[in-house]
Amino acid sequence: MVFATVSTSLAAGVVMSIGSDIRNEVRQIDHATSRNGLLLSPDLIPYILSTSDALVIMLSSVAGGLGYQLLFLDNPHINLLPSCAVGLLASFIHILRMSGTGYYDLPESAKPSVEMTEILVCWFTTGILLAFFAFLLKVGGSYSRGAFFAFYAVAPIGLLAVRKLTKIGLASAVDRGGIARRDAVMVGSRSELTSLQLHDRLALVGATDLTEFRLADESVSEGQADTDGAVFDMVDTFVRRHNCREVLLVLPWSDTGRIEDAREHLKNLPVSVRLLPDSHVRSLSNFVSSARQRVVAIEIQRAPLSAVERFVKRCMDVVVAAVTLALLLPVLTLTAIAIKLDSKGPVIFRQRRKGFNGKQFVMLKFRTMRVLEDGPVVVQASREDPRVTPIGRLLRAASIDELPQLINVLKGEMSLIGPRPHALAHDDYFERILGDYAFRHHVKPGMTGWAQCNGRRGATPRIEDIAERVKLDLWYVNNWSLWLDVQILIKTAFEVARKRNAY
């Protein structure tokens, strides 16, 4: 396993300076991670086990049909197509029923004893269902009963044998710490991490090999905040570099102050953060090491969107953005000509903004002002702003100036719907005055959002204004659905027609 530790020195009450050593520590962790490699991913194990069962069932069906035809039928033309069809159907039924009980999942599949009763009962009922389908579809004439009984007798032997072999293989992998997760990191105190045995890790997080970052011991009070902050800086760098999806905290539940500090340090990362049961809670439950069930951890930070949700949202972005660009191409062309004739300067205004995970990108807009501000000081537009050009005033009122951001959407830097991105100067200021502001970066920024279609469009001259916008943005992040995006698109059309706060 990979460990990241921060050394502390209590001599003379001085904490050792970590400083530039953090980068070296992270590079060492990266090197160790790549050297160890991905031995066995827990995400792949259910697919490997179910595929092996399907292969056993298919081979048993083919073997039963082939043996029956060779031994009992005087027919030179061997037909194995019915046997393949029956084996495929039996595989589907058997795997579907066993998957529903968590049979292929960790840590269930890593238990030492073979589930003989479950396998035999499931196979017996699978045979009954096959017989029912054969009667219903009237396929008895093309598939002999002898071949079916041979298949029915051989398959469970193969299923039990394969299960035993996989148990031996998984037990060996657990013992050598060879079940690895590279999409998660574990952060905790030295004593709590040391108390986690291999089977405890398997039951808690479904893996035995994770990248670990060790905080100072609980007994160290002086300088603890500084060393913890340095470790979390390393965590931040590592998670962003490796696109990790989850941070697992292993801290004493009684140390609420440290848990809150950890949450504060991790809030900028768009990942799930779970607090695992500490040694005291595990000793009370007394079942983690037996790997009989997964312990429910406390989720102190929700993951932004799942992989499926991100895929659905991205499909909608690409389709709508591409169609809209094609339909509005004449409007975009005429707008570009009007801007060029109205005033000197480029047609497109480019300004750096922060996107998903706080990564910077260049947002595109039609130029509506005589200035091109993109630095440490950016003045928000105001009503009757003298910097706005005559044609720019019309474009801003109709939100036509935002249309080039459809290109940002196609590039994947933005989404149609999401929190509106702000200039970097405003972002930095808002992050300092609003504690939850960073959560807006847990999803891609949008051309429009829940805040904009609820009247929070335009400038934010007061702290109360940006606080209310952030509140609406965070509600959207926590309650996203495809239907909500559709609703926001419809409401945005009416909001543009009203021209509320458009200047």
Long-range contacts (C-beta under 8 A, 24 or more apart in sequence): 1-177, 1-208, 1-209, 1-210, 1-211, 1-212, 2-29, 2-32, 2-33, 2-36, 2-210, 2-211, 2-212, 3-212, 3-213, 3-214, 4-29, 4-211, 4-212, 4-213, 4-214, 4-231, 4-234, 4-238, 5-190, 5-214, 6-214, 6-215, 6-216, 6-227, 6-230, 6-231, 6-234, 8-216, 8-220, 8-223, 8-227, 10-220, 10-222, 10-223, 13-222, 13-223, 14-223, 15-222, 15-223, 15-226, 15-227, 18-227, 18-230, 22-230, 22-233, 22-234, 22-237, 23-237, 25-234, 26-234, 26-237, 26-238, 26-241, 29-211, 29-234, 29-238, 30-238, 30-241, 30-242, 33-182, 33-211, 33-242, 36-180, 36-209, 38-180, 38-182, 39-173, 39-178, 39-179, 39-180, 39-209, 40-173, 40-178, 40-179, 40-180, 41-179, 41-180, 41-181, 41-182, 42-106, 42-179, 42-181, 42-206, 42-207, 45-104, 45-105, 45-106, 45-109, 45-170, 45-179, 46-99, 46-104, 46-105, 46-109, 49-104, 49-109, 49-166, 50-95, 50-98, 50-99, 50-104, 52-162, 52-166, 53-91, 53-94, 53-95, 53-98, 53-159, 53-162, 54-91, 54-95, 56-155, 56-158, 56-159, 56-162, 57-87, 57-90, 57-91, 57-94, 57-155, 57-158, 57-159, 58-84, 58-87, 58-88, 58-91, 59-87, 59-158, 60-87, 60-151, 60-154, 60-155, 60-158, 61-86, 61-87, 61-90, 61-151, 61-155, 62-87, 63-150, 63-151, 63-154, 64-147, 64-148, 64-149, 64-150, 64-151, 64-152, 64-154, 65-143, 65-144, 65-147, 65-150, 65-151, 67-147, 67-150, 68-144, 68-146, 68-147, 68-150, 69-147, 72-146, 73-144, 82-139, 82-142, 82-143, 82-147, 83-143, 83-147, 83-151, 86-130, 86-143, 86-148, 86-151, 87-151, 89-130, 89-133, 90-126, 90-130, 90-151, 90-155, 93-126, 93-129, 93-130, 94-122, 94-123, 94-126, 97-122, 97-125, 97-126, 98-122, 106-179, 106-202, 106-206, 106-207, 107-199, 107-202, 107-203, 107-206, 107-291, 107-294, 108-291, 109-166, 109-167, 109-170, 110-167, 110-170, 110-171, 110-174, 110-202, 110-291, 111-167, 111-291, 111-292, 112-167, 112-171, 113-167, 114-160, 114-163, 114-164, 114-167, 115-163, 116-160, 119-156, 119-159, 119-160, 119-163, 120-156, 123-155, 123-156, 123-159, 127-152, 173-208, 174-198, 174-199, 174-202, 174-208, 177-208, 177-209, 178-208, 178-209, 179-206, 179-207, 179-208, 179-209, 180-207, 180-208, 180-209, 180-210, 181-205, 181-206, 181-207, 181-209, 181-210, 182-211, 182-242, 182-244, 183-243, 183-244, 183-245, 183-246, 184-210, 184-211, 184-244, 184-245, 184-246, 184-247, 184-248, 185-210, 185-211, 185-212, 185-213, 185-235, 185-238, 185-239, 185-244, 185-246, 185-247, 185-248, 186-210, 186-211, 186-212, 186-213, 186-247, 186-248, 186-250, 187-212, 187-213, 187-215, 187-231, 187-232, 187-235, 187-247, 187-248, 187-249, 187-250, 187-262, 188-212, 188-214, 188-215, 188-248, 188-249, 188-250, 188-251, 188-276, 189-214, 189-215, 189-216, 189-217, 189-218, 189-250, 189-251, 189-252, 190-214, 190-215, 190-216, 190-217, 191-217, 191-218, 191-279, 192-250, 192-251, 192-252, 192-278, 192-279, 193-250, 195-279, 196-250, 197-289, 199-288, 199-289, 199-290, 199-291, 200-282, 200-288, 200-289, 202-291, 203-288, 203-289, 203-290, 203-291, 203-292, 203-293, 203-294, 203-295, 204-248, 204-276, 204-277, 204-288, 204-294, 204-295, 204-297, 205-248, 205-276, 206-294, 210-248, 211-238, 213-238, 215-251, 215-258, 218-252, 218-255, 224-258, 225-261, 228-258, 228-261, 228-262, 228-265, 229-265, 232-262, 232-265, 232-266, 235-265, 235-266, 236-265, 236-266, 236-268, 236-269, 239-269, 239-271, 240-269, 240-357, 244-271, 245-271, 245-272, 245-303, 246-271, 246-272, 246-273, 246-274, 246-303, 247-271, 247-272, 247-273, 247-274, 248-273, 248-274, 248-276, 248-297, 249-273, 249-274, 249-275, 249-276, 249-300, 250-276, 250-278, 251-275, 251-278, 252-278, 252-279, 252-280, 253-277, 253-278, 253-280, 253-281, 259-300, 263-300, 263-301, 264-435, 266-301, 267-301, 267-436, 267-438, 267-439, 268-358, 268-438, 268-441, 269-357, 270-303, 270-304, 270-356, 270-357, 270-441, 270-442, 270-443, 271-301, 271-303, 272-299, 272-301, 272-302, 272-303, 273-299, 273-300, 273-301, 274-298, 274-299, 274-300, 275-299, 275-300, 302-478, 304-442, 304-443, 304-477, 305-443, 305-480, 309-480, 312-482, 313-415, 313-480, 313-482, 313-485, 314-412, 314-415, 316-416, 316-482, 316-485, 317-409, 317-410, 317-415, 317-416, 318-409, 318-410, 320-416, 320-489, 321-406, 321-409, 321-410, 321-416, 322-410, 324-406, 325-406, 325-407, 325-410, 328-403, 331-400, 331-403, 332-403, 332-404, 335-366, 335-395, 335-400, 335-403, 336-366, 338-391, 339-366, 339-367, 339-389, 339-391, 339-392, 339-395, 342-389, 342-390, 342-391, 342-392, 343-370, 343-389, 343-391, 345-370, 345-372, 346-372, 348-404, 350-374, 351-378, 351-423, 352-423, 352-424, 353-421, 353-422, 353-423, 353-424, 353-427, 353-445, 354-421, 354-422, 354-424, 354-427, 354-441, 354-445, 355-413, 355-414, 355-421, 355-441, 355-444, 355-445, 356-441, 356-442, 356-443, 356-444, 356-445, 357-441, 358-438, 358-441, 360-424, 361-408, 361-413, 361-414, 363-405, 363-408, 363-413, 363-414, 363-421, 364-404, 364-405, 364-407, 364-408, 365-401, 365-402, 365-404, 365-405, 366-392, 366-395, 366-400, 366-401, 366-403, 366-404, 367-392, 367-401, 368-392, 368-393, 368-395, 368-396, 368-401, 373-423, 374-423, 374-424, 375-425, 376-425, 377-425, 378-423, 378-424, 378-425, 378-426, 380-426, 380-459, 380-460, 380-461, 381-458, 381-459, 381-503, 382-459, 382-461, 382-503, 383-503, 384-503, 385-503, 388-503, 393-503, 396-502, 396-503, 397-499, 397-502, 397-503, 398-496, 398-499, 398-502, 399-496, 399-502, 402-447, 405-447, 406-447, 409-447, 412-444, 413-444, 414-444, 414-445, 414-446, 414-447, 415-443, 415-444, 415-445, 415-446, 415-447, 416-446, 416-447, 416-448, 416-485, 416-489, 417-446, 417-447, 417-448, 417-449, 417-450, 417-476, 417-484, 417-485, 417-488, 417-489, 418-443, 418-444, 418-445, 418-446, 418-449, 418-476, 419-443, 419-445, 419-446, 419-449, 419-451, 419-473, 419-476, 419-477, 420-445, 420-446, 420-447, 420-448, 420-449, 420-451, 420-452, 420-469, 421-445, 430-466, 430-470, 433-463, 434-463, 434-466, 434-467, 434-470, 436-470, 436-474, 437-470, 439-474, 439-477, 440-470, 440-473, 440-474, 440-477, 442-477, 443-477, 443-480, 448-488, 448-489, 448-492, 448-495, 449-473, 449-476, 449-488, 450-475, 450-476, 450-484, 450-488, 451-476, 452-492, 452-495, 453-488, 453-491, 453-492, 453-494, 453-495, 455-495, 455-500, 455-501, 457-495, 457-500, 457-501, 457-502, 458-501, 458-502, 458-503, 459-501
